[in-house]
Amino acid sequence: MSTVLSGLITPSQPAHGQRRARTRIAWVLAASLELPQRLLAYVAERRRIARTVAQLQGLSDRMLADIGLQRCDIARVARYGRDTDVCSFLGAMR
């Protein structure tokens, strides 16, 4: 019986269970490679935000006013940018 079955399954055509296992392994490998990339992107983004906050905090109140910011706006602007500012959006509409 095993000789009959061995003739049906050729190396170029793996059994259905083997294909599923290979697909599952490929998916796990892809997911395991994606996690470090996402983690590194998250860390890089957090460092960028911290660096931006530190630079803006180093400016004087007058310099912040010149660029249209107040001290309370620094964290929000560092995270989301000026485009999310409602006042600048409404001011651009005039």
Summary of the structure (lengths in Angstrom):
residues: 94
radius of gyration: 28.0
end to end distance: 83.8
largest distance: 88.5
contacts: 176
relative contact order: 0.06
helix: 81%
strand: 0%
